[in-house]
Amino acid sequence: SDEIPATERDLADDAPWKQIQKNTFTRWYNEHLKVANMRLNDLGTDLSDGLRLIALIEVLSQKHVGKFNKRPTFR
């Protein structure tokens, strides 16, 4: 049989549960980022410089993180 085992199918990059998780987390993240006037479009790239992650930490903790580079030159 050429059928892919269930565990392999569940771990595949295009597994349906992964897209559901991605969409759910993106919606949750954007709901919190409204406060900071920011938006997350792609989990894979938008968190890479850390700026949206810092914004989320500040929104959730209701505290200022302190000094950080607002224009990072590397990812």
Secondary structure in CASP SS format (residue, H / E / C, confidence):
PFRMAT SS
TARGET T0000
AUTHOR 0000-0000-0000
METHOD secondary structure of the structure
MODEL  1
S C 1.00
D C 1.00
E C 1.00
I C 1.00
P C 1.00
A H 1.00
T H 1.00
E H 1.00
R H 1.00
D H 1.00
L H 1.00
A C 1.00
D C 1.00
D C 1.00
A C 1.00
P H 1.00
W H 1.00
K H 1.00
Q H 1.00
I H 1.00
Q H 1.00
K H 1.00
N H 1.00
T H 1.00
F H 1.00
T H 1.00
R H 1.00
W H 1.00
Y H 1.00
N H 1.00
E H 1.00
H H 1.00
L H 1.00
K H 1.00
V H 1.00
A H 1.00
N C 1.00
M C 1.00
R C 1.00
L C 1.00
N C 1.00
D C 1.00
L H 1.00
G H 1.00
T H 1.00
D H 1.00
L C 1.00
S C 1.00
D C 1.00
G C 1.00
L H 1.00
R H 1.00
L H 1.00
I H 1.00
A H 1.00
L H 1.00
I H 1.00
E H 1.00
V H 1.00
L H 1.00
S H 1.00
Q C 1.00
K C 1.00
H C 1.00
V C 1.00
G C 1.00
K C 1.00
F C 1.00
N C 1.00
K C 1.00
R C 1.00
P C 1.00
T C 1.00
F C 1.00
R C 1.00
END
